[in-house]
Every structure is written in structure tokens, then in C-alpha cells.
């Protein structure tokens, strides 16, 4: 399982909007400029994010995009599932009927446990947490917790130059 560009850019877009304290909608061109991303690509991401009621758009001269809810109320899992669909380590984790061996597979239980852990972590972090990380802040209520490194999106190619195989999240 790899995090794809679509997922990473959607999280970047939402974290950027979270950090805007102006109280007004942010034009997509401004977000694209700040983040060094394509406005056109970001505009494609706004559709599923709006459909999932995570973003709202404002039309007009001072239009743009705003978060539909407070940042602490939007989990990373919601954003990821809105743009990339259900998070699944393997197809049989999402649908046991996918594989005829699911009922007695040696590995399925392990894959399900790992997948459940991933879902729990993603559901436990909010946009507010992500924006804090991007600003060099810390996560967690314990002041003794180690400082987290901000998430960075990287190329979706392996060092060999060949694209990776497997599901993209």
C-alpha cells in the first residue's frame, strides 16, 4: 500500500485551508501558489471533497474554498476516503467475498489487523493536527512527546525509476 499523489495533495490542500485565519474563502490559485501545486489538479480534488461535505465553495468576486467544518472535526481518514475511496491493505480486507480463500487464509487476519491499525491512526488525527505538524508543531497532549517531522509528498516512483505496484491510497 502506498499513499498516492491524489491523497497527499488533498491532505495538503485541506491543511493549507486549515491554516488560513482570514475567515474568508481562499481562491484555489492562492493555495496552488503557496503549495507549489497545479491549480488544475487541486480543482479536480475539490469535487469529491465538496461531495463529502468537507469543503464548501463560495462563488463570486471574493470566492474560493473553505472548510465545511472546524479543522478539529475533520479526520484524515475522511479526507483520504473522500478522494481515494476506502483504505484497504488488500482487497480481501475490504471484501471477504473477494477471495475464495478468505475463510481459511493464513494471512487475512494479519492484513486485517494491520489495516485496522492504519484506520485507527487516520481516524485519530484531524486536520488541526496535520496543520500543526506542517507548521513544525507537535502532536499529542503530552508535552514530553517527541517532535514530529512534517509529512512531505514525494515522487510516486521507486528509486529504479519504475512505478510502484500495488494499491494506491
N, C-alpha and C positions, 0 to 999 in steps of 0.2 A: 504494500500500500504506500502510495506516495501522495503528498499534497500537491495538487496541480496548480498551475498559474491562475486559473479561474478562481479557485478557492482563496489563494493568497491575495490576489488583487481585491477580491470582495472584502476580505478582512481589513486590508489596507484602506480601502475606501471608507468603510464603516468607522474605523479607528480615527481617520482624519476628520470625519464629520463629528465624531465624539469630542475631539479636541477643540472644535470651533466654539468659542464662547461668545460669539457676536449676537446670538439669538435670532439671526436671520438665515434664510436658506443660502447654501453655498452653491454657486454655479459650478457645474461639473468641470469646466475649463480651469477654474482655480484649483480644484482638487487635483486634477491631472497635472497641472503645473507644479504644485507643491510636492507631489509624489513622483514626478518624472515618469508618468504613465500616459498611455494613449487615452484621450478623451473618448474616442470612439469605442474602445474596448470597455472602458468604465460604463459608458452608456448602455452597453449590452447587459452589464451586470445589474443595472438599476431595475430592470424589468422584473426578474424573479425576486429581488429584494422588496420591491413595492408589492408584488403579488403576495408575499409572505407577511405583509404588514410590518416590515422592519424599517422601511423608508417611506417618506411621503414627498411628493413633488409639489412645487409651487410654481405656477405659471406667471408670466409677465416680466416686466422690465427688471424687477428685483427678484426674479425667481431662482430656483435651484432646488437642492435636495436638503432634507433634514431627517434626522432620526425620528421614527414614528413613536418611539417610547424613550424613556430615560435610559442612558447607557448601562446603568446597573441592572436594568430589567431585560436586556438582550444578551443571550448567551452566545458563545462562539459556535456551539452546536447548531443553534437556529440559523445563523448566517451560513454556515457550511452546508447544511441540508437544503437551504433555500436555493443556493446556486449550483450545488453538485449532487443533490439527492442524498439518500440515506448513506450513512457511513458504515461501510462493511469491509472487514478484513478479507473475507471470502464470500462468494455468492451463497454458499450453504449456510452461512451465519445469518444472512438476511432472510433466506427462504429455505427451510429444511427440505422442502419438496424439490429443490433444485437438483439435488444429487440423490440417486437411489441408494447410496451407501450411508446417508446421513444417520440413520437409526443405529448403526454399529461402527461408524467411523472412529478410528483411534484418535484422530486429530481434531475433529469438530468441536469437542468440548474445550480443548485448549484454545482454538481460534475464537470461540465464543467468549471465553474468559478474558482474553486479550482485548477483543472488541468491546466488551462491556466496560473494561477499564478505560479505554480510549473515550467512549461515550461519556463516562462519568467525569473525566477530566474536562472534556469540552463543554459539558453542561455546567461544570463548576466555575468556569471562567466567563466573565462578562466583557462587553466592550469597554467598560470603565477600566477593568483590569488590563486589557490589551493596550489601551491608550496610555495608561500609566507606564507599562513596560516600554512602549515606544518613546516615552519621554525620559527614559533612563531611571524610572521609579522602581519600586519594589512591590511584590505581590505578597499577600498574606498579612494576617493581623499581628503576627509575632514579629516584633522589631528586630529580633535576633536572626530572622530568616535571611539566607544569603541573597545578594542582589542578583536578579535575573538578567540574562542577556536578551536584548530586544530581538524579536522574531524578524528574520530577513528572508525575503523570497530570493531564490537563486534559480539559475537556469534549470530547465527540466531535462537536461541531457546529462548522461553519465560522463565521467572523465574520458571514456573511449570515444565519445562523440556520437555513440548510438543512443537513440531514445530508449528510455526505460520501458520495461514491460510490466504489466500488472494494472490493477485498478488505480485510477487517479481520484483523489479526494480533494 
